[in-house]
Amino acid sequence: MIVHIDCNNFFASCELATRPDLQGKPAVVANVTEAGGGVILALNNEAKAVGLKRGNPIFQVKALLKAHQVTVFPVNHAKYEDFSRRIVHAVLKQDLLQDFVQYSIDEFFGELPIDDLSMVRDYLLKVKDLIFATAGVTVSCGASSTYTLAKVATHYAKRYAGYGGICILPADKYEVALKKLSVSDVWGIGRKSSAKLLGTGIQSAWDFVSLSEGYVRKLFSITGVRTWRELKGLPSIDLKSQPQQQSIMHSRTFAYMIPDLNGLKKEVSNFMAAACSKLRGQGSVCRCVSVFVSTNPHRLDLQQYTNNLSYKLLSSTSDTLLLNKVAMGLLENIYKEGYLYKRAGVVLSELSDSSAVQLDLFQSAVHNPVRSRKLMGAIDAINEKFGMNMIHLSVQGNEAEPVEKKGFKIKVEN
């Protein structure tokens, strides 16, 4: 049986997991700008209850935020990816699910070699408890015979409290579940495809499943046909065969413009640490490092500048110390004084399997691959157990100080 796990209000949940004093109080995550603007990207249930929605511009709901004392967190992708990695490591370590696959930062799939519904529920309760104990994040779980039907089950688990966060969808319940599900809510059917179906009178997922395969082939590509087959309970998607990432990028548009090299070094070092952790997490090493910076293209009253630079290493590695040293050198080369920087990032490319790296018998003592792997493994283990950046490079800095802007008190959490 296929299992789908979806983290509830993930970005907001990650922020609140490190702020127990705010549990039960409204909170949102937004891409806050230096002008006090931005858009709400995520929010907890308490924030939804006061009328806030994802996509709300901050300036339009400022009065609502103040009236209900809503905490606004600036978006912190590095933190969310750290929480995601901790969830993956915990589930893999406990071996609760087979063929566990991370689909996105807050979604996962796995398999259970059992069909007894009560046993499936017991397993999923263990998964929910494990993830909450590990990361302080609640999840909704769906289980069924295919990936797409498991997503359908999770759809109901998230929206109806009676399921207790777990919905199991057996074959005799397909019709009932699909008749109540809009075709626009089906995983694998995009906006254009759903508009096409709705235009021909196909309203529900059951209407879609009731079409002939030949008709579906005329309307859609092979992806649409696979979705149609999956909704009929016929496994047609294999996420396990998806190739690993061939490049890893970490970047961010800053909440406030950065005027100096030291400020950029701190941000780029944090990006590099997160990228390297992800690199090692997928069992890879990289040969090429790139760094880029840019000013705010929307501030035409300011001088504009953008640049990037890459460096190819003599041998592939996943060592944060070495890769960050390269990144700092690249940054120093492209940095120019007199500009206010709004965005920066790093890219690791030319990836390969770490197990395929050959060790050089004459390797310089300055960088010993064996010692490097042991050191990075120890750092990853400690950070996984105690939280992101428990051990970090000094240039990454410490946790940011609170920032007050335009009447909002925003804590920048790491």
C-alpha positions as a printed NumPy array, in Angstrom:
array([[  0.   ,   0.   ,   0.   ],
       [  1.298,   3.448,  -0.961],
       [  1.537,   6.051,   1.814],
       [  1.578,   9.826,   1.322],
       [  2.712,  12.165,   4.111],
       [  1.985,  15.893,   3.94 ],
       [  3.25 ,  18.294,   6.613],
       [  0.543,  20.637,   7.903],
       [  1.218,  24.381,   7.485],
       [  4.863,  23.406,   7.122],
       [  6.684,  26.758,   7.062],
       [  4.62 ,  28.111,   9.949],
       [  4.958,  24.836,  11.871],
       [  8.76 ,  24.953,  11.573],
       [  8.841,  28.478,  12.967],
       [  6.515,  27.624,  15.844],
       [  8.425,  24.454,  16.687],
       [ 11.247,  26.696,  17.922],
       [  8.847,  29.132,  19.6  ],
       [  6.677,  27.117,  22.02 ],
       [  5.55 ,  30.394,  23.617],
       [  3.576,  31.133,  20.429],
       [  1.748,  27.801,  20.213],
       [ -1.987,  28.374,  19.882],
       [ -1.463,  31.956,  18.71 ],
       [ -1.831,  33.235,  15.123],
       [  1.395,  33.291,  13.099],
       [  2.299,  33.736,   9.44 ],
       [  5.405,  33.406,   7.288],
       [  5.977,  36.155,   4.717],
       [  8.649,  37.307,   2.287],
       [  8.983,  40.591,   4.159],
       [ 10.598,  43.435,   2.187],
       [ 12.708,  46.355,   3.408],
       [  9.703,  48.627,   2.912],
       [  7.575,  46.551,   5.298],
       [  5.674,  44.917,   2.447],
       [  5.591,  41.352,   1.215],
       [  3.111,  38.528,   0.809],
       [  1.911,  35.859,   3.246],
       [  3.383,  32.53 ,   2.133],
       [  2.178,  30.271,   4.934],
       [  0.082,  30.503,   8.087],
       [ -1.142,  28.36 ,  10.942],
       [ -4.769,  27.472,  11.638],
       [ -5.13 ,  30.246,  14.205],
       [ -4.127,  32.824,  11.583],
       [ -6.604,  31.327,   9.121],
       [ -9.312,  31.6  ,  11.776],
       [ -8.942,  35.398,  11.99 ],
       [ -9.444,  35.749,   8.244],
       [ -5.905,  35.712,   6.873],
       [ -5.101,  33.795,   3.704],
       [ -2.03 ,  32.697,   1.817],
       [ -1.205,  35.287,  -0.824],
       [ -2.484,  38.254,   1.211],
       [ -0.216,  41.294,   0.669],
       [  1.083,  42.44 ,   4.051],
       [  0.058,  46.062,   3.483],
       [ -3.562,  45.041,   2.841],
       [ -3.922,  43.058,   6.08 ],
       [ -1.726,  45.185,   8.347],
       [ -4.687,  46.225,  10.509],
       [ -5.786,  42.596,  10.888],
       [ -2.28 ,  41.517,  11.846],
       [ -2.073,  44.195,  14.541],
       [ -5.602,  43.662,  15.853],
       [ -4.993,  39.95 ,  16.47 ],
       [ -1.321,  40.307,  17.468],
       [ -0.23 ,  37.999,  14.662],
       [  3.456,  37.095,  14.689],
       [  5.087,  37.607,  11.278],
       [  8.118,  35.43 ,  10.5  ],
       [ 10.381,  36.247,   7.535],
       [ 10.685,  33.226,   5.26 ],
       [ 13.722,  31.073,   6.07 ],
       [ 14.155,  28.319,   3.493],
       [ 17.341,  26.987,   5.063],
       [ 15.451,  26.279,   8.293],
       [ 12.607,  24.516,   6.492],
       [ 15.001,  22.331,   4.524],
       [ 16.742,  21.401,   7.763],
       [ 13.422,  20.336,   9.297],
       [ 12.649,  18.37 ,   6.145],
       [ 15.982,  16.534,   6.319],
       [ 15.417,  15.69 ,   9.976],
       [ 12.044,  14.162,   9.106],
       [ 13.584,  12.065,   6.326],
       [ 16.441,  10.854,   8.524],
       [ 14.091,   9.95 ,  11.392],
       [ 11.721,   7.905,   9.208],
       [ 14.595,   6.128,   7.455],
       [ 16.325,   5.384,  10.756],
       [ 13.211,   3.788,  12.274],
       [ 12.503,   1.876,   9.024],
       [  8.741,   2.368,   9.38 ],
       [  8.164,   2.676,   5.628],
       [  9.752,   0.942,   2.656],
       [ 10.998,   2.801,  -0.434],
       [ 10.708,   6.141,   1.361],
       [ 10.902,   9.025,  -1.146],
       [ 10.987,  12.779,  -0.556],
       [  8.711,  14.362,  -3.166],
       [  9.044,  17.98 ,  -2.012],
       [ 10.218,  19.903,   1.033],
       [  7.02 ,  18.985,   2.93 ],
       [  5.727,  15.872,   1.143],
       [  6.899,  12.268,   1.248],
       [  5.858,   8.887,  -0.123],
       [  6.535,   5.391,   1.151],
       [  5.187,   1.865,   0.985],
       [  3.726,  -0.545,   3.524],
       [  3.855,  -4.27 ,   2.671],
       [  0.505,  -4.86 ,   4.402],
       [ -3.139,  -4.468,   3.427],
       [ -4.854,  -4.918,   6.794],
       [ -6.455,  -1.496,   7.311],
       [ -6.145,  -1.503,  11.108],
       [ -2.441,  -2.361,  10.866],
       [ -1.927,   0.362,   8.266],
       [ -3.505,   2.883,  10.612],
       [ -1.303,   1.738,  13.503],
       [  1.814,   2.198,  11.364],
       [  0.738,   5.655,  10.252],
       [  0.066,   6.676,  13.852],
       [  3.654,   5.683,  14.632],
       [  4.869,   7.764,  11.682],
       [  2.867,  10.801,  12.834],
       [  4.163,  10.474,  16.402],
       [  7.761,  10.012,  15.229],
       [  7.701,  13.112,  13.015],
       [  6.146,  15.234,  15.743],
       [  8.695,  14.014,  18.297],
       [ 11.542,  14.676,  15.851],
       [ 10.546,  18.027,  14.381],
       [  7.513,  19.299,  16.296],
       [  5.53 ,  19.256,  13.048],
       [  2.111,  17.647,  12.578],
       [  1.383,  15.718,   9.385],
       [ -1.582,  14.301,   7.505],
       [ -1.298,  10.812,   6.044],
       [ -3.125,   9.087,   3.209],
       [ -2.844,   5.475,   2.098],
       [ -4.161,   3.658,  -0.951],
       [ -3.109,   1.43 ,  -3.854],
       [ -1.406,   4.126,  -5.992],
       [  0.493,   7.375,  -5.499],
       [ -2.366,   9.469,  -6.88 ],
       [ -5.021,   7.764,  -4.757],
       [ -2.795,   8.154,  -1.682],
       [ -2.741,  11.899,  -2.423],
       [ -6.545,  11.812,  -2.665],
       [ -6.671,  10.152,   0.754],
       [ -4.419,  12.843,   2.233],
       [ -6.714,  15.496,   0.739],
       [ -9.509,  14.187,   2.968],
       [ -7.232,  13.627,   5.973],
       [ -6.237,  17.306,   5.912],
       [ -9.727,  18.722,   5.464],
       [-11.902,  16.603,   7.758],
       [-11.049,  16.452,  11.461],
       [-12.921,  13.175,  11.87 ],
       [-10.095,  11.297,  10.189],
       [ -7.64 ,  12.314,  12.897],
       [ -5.051,  13.151,  10.271],
       [ -5.117,   9.665,   8.715],
       [ -7.279,   8.551,   5.79 ],
       [ -7.033,   5.074,   4.265],
       [ -8.726,   4.666,   0.899],
       [ -9.559,   1.037,  -0.009],
       [-10.908,  -0.031,  -3.413],
       [-14.552,  -0.091,  -2.317],
       [-14.327,   3.618,  -1.371],
       [-12.778,   4.949,  -4.603],
       [-16.079,   5.972,  -6.167],
       [-17.355,   7.849,  -3.103],
       [-14.049,   9.693,  -2.644],
       [-13.629,  10.623,  -6.31 ],
       [-17.211,  11.825,  -6.737],
       [-16.651,  14.388,  -3.961],
       [-13.28 ,  15.535,  -5.325],
       [-13.104,  18.323,  -7.902],
       [-11.058,  17.425, -10.956],
       [ -9.029,  20.591, -10.309],
       [ -7.829,  19.089,  -6.994],
       [ -6.362,  15.957,  -8.575],
       [ -2.581,  15.603,  -8.376],
       [ -1.206,  15.574, -11.914],
       [ -3.966,  17.661, -13.474],
       [ -2.758,  21.231, -13.883],
       [ -4.741,  24.433, -14.308],
       [ -4.925,  24.243, -18.091],
       [ -5.951,  20.59 , -18.069],
       [ -8.583,  21.093, -15.373],
       [ -9.976,  24.095, -17.265],
       [-10.189,  21.945, -20.394],
       [-12.043,  19.214, -18.484],
       [-14.387,  21.625, -16.72 ],
       [-15.164,  23.18 , -20.1  ],
       [-16.366,  19.808, -21.383],
       [-18.537,  19.156, -18.332],
       [-16.064,  16.954, -16.448],
       [-16.518,  18.26 , -12.9  ],
       [-15.308,  15.564, -10.521],
       [-12.412,  13.133, -10.416],
       [-14.989,  10.373, -10.884],
       [-16.2  ,  12.015, -14.09 ],
       [-12.597,  11.964, -15.296],
       [-12.092,   8.301, -14.373],
       [-15.319,   7.401, -16.188],
       [-13.873,   8.593, -19.513],
       [-12.433,   6.017, -21.895],
       [ -8.66 ,   5.685, -22.088],
       [ -8.781,   6.511, -25.789],
       [-10.572,   9.79 , -25.096],
       [ -8.076,  10.679, -22.362],
       [ -5.19 ,   9.999, -24.768],
       [ -6.731,  12.417, -27.267],
       [ -7.06 ,  15.14 , -24.633],
       [ -3.779,  14.77 , -22.747],
       [ -0.172,  13.644, -22.842],
       [  1.096,  10.43 , -21.286],
       [  1.111,  12.193, -17.896],
       [ -2.669,  12.648, -18.069],
       [ -3.126,   8.998, -19.015],
       [ -1.001,   7.901, -16.057],
       [ -3.081,  10.043, -13.716],
       [ -6.284,   8.509, -15.143],
       [ -4.903,   4.978, -14.632],
       [ -3.713,   5.756, -11.117],
       [ -7.182,   7.   , -10.147],
       [ -8.553,   3.652, -11.304],
       [ -6.199,   1.89 ,  -8.903],
       [ -3.666,   0.865, -11.57 ],
       [ -0.077,   1.743, -10.5  ],
       [  1.456,   3.817, -13.307],
       [  3.942,   6.141, -11.559],
       [  7.343,   5.129, -10.192],
       [  8.83 ,   7.881,  -8.046],
       [ 11.64 ,   5.578,  -6.917],
       [ 13.229,   5.728, -10.361],
       [ 13.48 ,   9.526, -10.363],
       [ 17.124,  10.634, -10.804],
       [ 18.835,  12.585,  -8.039],
       [ 19.363,  16.296,  -8.472],
       [ 22.16 ,  17.201, -10.893],
       [ 22.701,  20.619,  -9.345],
       [ 21.88 ,  22.166,  -5.994],
       [ 21.105,  25.85 ,  -5.592],
       [ 20.536,  27.871,  -2.462],
       [ 19.59 ,  31.518,  -2.794],
       [ 17.38 ,  34.127,  -1.208],
       [ 15.945,  37.55 ,  -1.788],
       [ 16.871,  39.354,   1.416],
       [ 14.281,  41.077,   3.593],
       [ 16.585,  44.107,   3.739],
       [ 19.317,  45.217,   1.363],
       [ 22.888,  44.359,   2.389],
       [ 25.461,  47.17 ,   1.997],
       [ 28.751,  45.412,   2.768],
       [ 30.907,  42.385,   1.993],
       [ 30.761,  40.93 ,   5.512],
       [ 26.978,  40.85 ,   5.419],
       [ 27.054,  39.028,   2.091],
       [ 29.683,  36.59 ,   3.36 ],
       [ 27.445,  35.62 ,   6.254],
       [ 24.473,  34.942,   3.961],
       [ 26.463,  33.099,   1.292],
       [ 28.151,  30.948,   3.962],
       [ 24.753,  29.921,   5.304],
       [ 23.603,  29.078,   1.774],
       [ 26.726,  27.005,   1.217],
       [ 26.33 ,  25.112,   4.505],
       [ 22.742,  24.2  ,   3.602],
       [ 23.697,  23.225,   0.043],
       [ 26.551,  21.022,   1.256],
       [ 24.306,  19.303,   3.787],
       [ 21.832,  18.527,   1.012],
       [ 24.683,  17.38 ,  -1.239],
       [ 25.892,  14.871,   1.349],
       [ 22.324,  13.88 ,   2.139],
       [ 21.821,  12.556,  -1.379],
       [ 25.234,  10.872,  -1.377],
       [ 26.839,  13.218,  -3.884],
       [ 29.954,  15.308,  -4.372],
       [ 30.399,  18.335,  -6.637],
       [ 33.107,  19.567,  -8.982],
       [ 31.891,  23.104,  -9.729],
       [ 30.926,  25.999,  -7.425],
       [ 29.107,  29.157,  -8.531],
       [ 28.203,  32.321,  -6.607],
       [ 25.923,  35.124,  -7.758],
       [ 24.804,  38.491,  -6.366],
       [ 22.409,  41.187,  -7.525],
       [ 20.876,  44.462,  -6.43 ],
       [ 17.129,  45.174,  -6.389],
       [ 15.948,  45.509, -10.029],
       [ 12.728,  47.145,  -8.815],
       [ 14.585,  50.025,  -7.145],
       [ 15.348,  52.118, -10.208],
       [ 16.439,  54.96 ,  -7.937],
       [ 19.472,  52.892,  -6.907],
       [ 22.577,  51.831,  -8.823],
       [ 22.11 ,  48.404, -10.407],
       [ 24.622,  45.562, -10.443],
       [ 24.511,  41.8  , -10.972],
       [ 27.318,  39.314, -11.421],
       [ 28.242,  35.656, -11.044],
       [ 31.405,  33.608, -11.078],
       [ 32.184,  29.879, -11.158],
       [ 35.178,  27.753, -10.223],
       [ 35.945,  24.166, -11.194],
       [ 37.727,  22.103,  -8.545],
       [ 40.593,  19.71 ,  -9.275],
       [ 38.587,  16.906,  -7.655],
       [ 34.998,  16.489,  -6.486],
       [ 34.096,  16.982,  -2.817],
       [ 31.242,  17.644,  -0.391],
       [ 33.406,  19.27 ,   2.286],
       [ 31.721,  22.423,   3.583],
       [ 35.036,  23.93 ,   4.712],
       [ 36.64 ,  23.607,   1.289],
       [ 33.579,  24.589,  -0.74 ],
       [ 32.873,  27.602,   1.456],
       [ 36.488,  28.756,   1.083],
       [ 35.999,  28.646,  -2.695],
       [ 32.676,  30.485,  -2.414],
       [ 34.219,  33.249,  -0.307],
       [ 36.931,  33.727,  -2.923],
       [ 34.349,  33.955,  -5.706],
       [ 32.274,  36.418,  -3.692],
       [ 35.275,  38.659,  -3.027],
       [ 35.967,  38.724,  -6.767],
       [ 32.47 ,  39.813,  -7.818],
       [ 31.677,  42.122,  -4.894],
       [ 31.678,  45.854,  -5.605],
       [ 31.444,  48.597,  -3.007],
       [ 28.749,  51.236,  -3.208],
       [ 25.847,  48.918,  -4.034],
       [ 22.93 ,  47.67 ,  -1.932],
       [ 22.565,  43.933,  -2.488],
       [ 19.117,  42.348,  -2.51 ],
       [ 19.832,  38.772,  -3.577],
       [ 22.652,  36.233,  -3.533],
       [ 23.055,  32.515,  -3.936],
       [ 25.29 ,  29.518,  -4.525],
       [ 25.065,  26.666,  -7.019],
       [ 26.817,  23.297,  -6.731],
       [ 27.027,  21.505, -10.069],
       [ 28.782,  18.687, -11.931],
       [ 27.527,  16.292,  -9.255],
       [ 28.555,  12.651,  -9.007],
       [ 28.111,   9.724,  -6.636],
       [ 30.371,  10.107,  -3.603],
       [ 31.128,   6.366,  -3.597],
       [ 32.677,   6.675,  -7.069],
       [ 35.295,   9.245,  -6.026],
       [ 38.83 ,   7.883,  -6.267],
       [ 41.247,   8.781,  -3.51 ],
       [ 44.606,  10.223,  -4.525],
       [ 47.517,   8.51 ,  -2.763],
       [ 49.443,  11.762,  -3.011],
       [ 46.553,  13.894,  -1.755],
       [ 47.703,  17.036,   0.008],
       [ 47.523,  16.91 ,   3.793],
       [ 45.665,  20.211,   3.646],
       [ 42.602,  18.392,   2.313],
       [ 42.413,  14.705,   3.161],
       [ 39.2  ,  13.152,   1.708],
       [ 38.983,  10.402,   4.332],
       [ 39.373,  12.832,   7.218],
       [ 36.944,  15.207,   5.49 ],
       [ 34.227,  12.557,   5.214],
       [ 34.563,  11.651,   8.881],
       [ 34.433,  15.289,   9.963],
       [ 31.441,  16.156,   7.767],
       [ 29.648,  12.994,   8.898],
       [ 30.165,  13.92 ,  12.547],
       [ 28.929,  17.485,  11.963],
       [ 25.844,  16.243,  10.091],
       [ 25.047,  13.774,  12.878],
       [ 25.289,  16.439,  15.586],
       [ 23.237,  18.975,  13.608],
       [ 20.623,  16.33 ,  12.838],
       [ 20.28 ,  15.487,  16.512],
       [ 20.398,  18.986,  17.997],
       [ 19.146,  21.186,  15.159],
       [ 20.457,  23.132,  12.195],
       [ 23.711,  25.046,  12.705],
       [ 24.424,  23.649,  16.159],
       [ 27.909,  23.353,  14.668],
       [ 28.62 ,  25.937,  11.989],
       [ 31.332,  28.057,  10.423],
       [ 32.18 ,  31.242,  12.324],
       [ 31.529,  33.338,   9.21 ],
       [ 27.898,  32.15 ,   9.267],
       [ 27.339,  34.267,  12.369],
       [ 24.978,  33.623,  15.23 ],
       [ 21.199,  33.802,  15.361],
       [ 20.006,  37.138,  14.041],
       [ 18.792,  39.819,  16.399],
       [ 15.087,  40.781,  16.476],
       [ 14.157,  43.336,  13.848],
       [ 11.4  ,  45.907,  14.298],
       [ 10.012,  47.408,  11.128],
       [  6.886,  49.417,  10.385],
       [  5.177,  48.426,  13.622],
       [  5.899,  44.693,  13.314],
       [  8.193,  42.862,  15.673],
       [  9.773,  40.12 ,  13.586],
       [ 12.049,  37.475,  15.019],
       [ 14.473,  36.07 ,  12.49 ],
       [ 14.871,  32.474,  13.649],
       [ 17.523,  30.035,  12.459]])
